[in-house]
Amino acid sequence: MDIKLELDNHNKIEHEDEGKLPLLQNREVPEATRNLVQKAISQTFESTAHLANLLPTGTVLAFQLLSPIFTNLGNCDSATKAMTSFLVAICGASCFLLCFTDSFRDNKGNICYGFATFRGLWIIDGSTTLPSELAAKYSIRFIDFMHAVMSVLVFAAIALFDPNV
């Protein structure tokens, strides 16, 4: 049993065009005039959004999941102390190394992942190579090391305040 819905040509054309439109359109929105308080609030939200991108959330989630198991819910003996130290060290190293990863889209639209090096981006699977001028955009700078150290410090603070540790 099929239900047939007949639309006039005008409605049919409108519905066909809706399927081709992107969900989020780039509309030109006029710049609003903001007072000093509104600018400060906007800057606060923007800084918070950037901070959320820099925090080691995946590593913290893995640590929070594994720490009760490795620490025996805080009842540590010599074996669980060693395992907990190993977990904290591995998660800290993960925070540091993951700060040097990046991704890009190749010509076919596939996402390629790599590690930033002093010479540029090293593609992990070796599926593509970047031109030298584009690879230079991904080279390691001093700020990347600062970000990695700060990420490890944030993780260390979270790990040391964990009641199981």
N, C-alpha and C positions, 0 to 999 in steps of 0.2 A: 504494500500500500504506500504509494508515494503522495506527498503533498506538493501540489504545484502552486506556486505563487506567481501571478502574472503582474508585472510592473509595466507602466508605460515607459516609453523610450527615454524620457527625460530622467526618471528615477533610476533606470537601469544604467545609464551613462554615469550618473553621480556615484552609484555604488561601485562601479568598476574603477572609477578614478580614486576612490577612497582606499582601495587595496594597493594602489601604487604609491600612495603618499607615505612618507616616513612618519613614525610615531612622534618623533620630536623634530619639529621644524626649526630652522634657523630664521627666526623673525627678528627684524631690526627693532630693538626696543630702545626708545630714547633714553639717554643718560639722565638719571634722576639727580636733582640737586640735593645734596645731603649736608646736614649741619655737622658740627664737630663730634657730637655724641654718636650720631649714626655712622660716621666714618670710623670711629673707634670700635663700635660694636661689629661693624663689617670686618675690620682688620682682625679682631679677636676671633671671629668665626673662621676666617681664612687661615689664620695661624694654627688654630685647633685642627683644621682639616689637614694641613701639612704635617702637623705633629702625628696625627693618626697614621699617616703613610709611613712615618719613620720608625714607629714602635715595633718591637719584635713580637707581634701578636701570635704568629704561628708557633714560634718556639716556646712562648709562655704557655700556650694552650697544651702543647705536648708535655711540657714540664708539669703542669697542673694535673694532667691525666696520669703521668707515670710516677710522680713523687709519692703518693700514698703507697704504691706497690713497692717501690725501691726502699722506702724508709720504714716499712712495716707500721704505718700510721703513726710514726714518731717514736716508736719503741725500738731504738737502734742498738744493735750489737756491733761487733767489729765488721762483720760481713756487710750489713746494711749500711754502715758508715762508708765503707769503700764503694759500694754500689751507688750511694747517693752522691759521693764526691765525683764519681765517674759520670753520673747523669748531669750534674751541674756543669762539669767541664765540657761534656759533649754539647750540651745546649748552649753554653757560652761560645764555643767554637762555631756552632751553627749560626748564632746571632752575628758573629763577626764575618763569616764567609758569605752569608746571604746578602750582606750589604753590597757586595761586589757583583751581584747578578743583575742582568737586564734582559730585555726581550725586544724584538722588532718583527715586523712583517716583511717577508720576502716578496719577490715579484709575483708569485703565485697566490699570495694572500695567506700563506702558512705562517704561524707564529714560530719563531726560532729563539731559543734561549741560549745565553752565553754568560761567561765570566768576563768582567772588565779586567784588562791587564794594562801595563804601561804602554803597550803598542796599540791597544784598541780592544775590541770585543773578540774574545775567543769563543767561537760557536761550539757548543758542547758536542752535538752529534755530527758536526762537520758536513752538514747537508748543503751549506752554502758558504760563500766567502763574501765579505764586505769590501767594497772599494776603500782604498786607504784614506781618502778624505772623509768618508762616512765613518770608518772605524775610529778615526781620531776623535770623533765626538764622544766615544765611549771609553776613552782612556782614563786611567785612575788619576785622581788629583788629591791634594792634601785634604780637602773637605770630605772626601770619601772615607779616608782613614779616621777623621774626627767623628763622622757619622757612625762608623763601625764601633769605635771605642765607646761612644755614648750609648749605642744600642746594647753593648755588653754590660755597661754600668746600669742601665735600666733593668735588664734581665737579672743582674746580680742583686739589685735592690728587691725585686719581686721574689727571687728565690730565698733571700735571707729573711724576708718577713713571712715566709710560708711557715705555718705552725708545725708542719711535719719535719721540716729541716731544722 
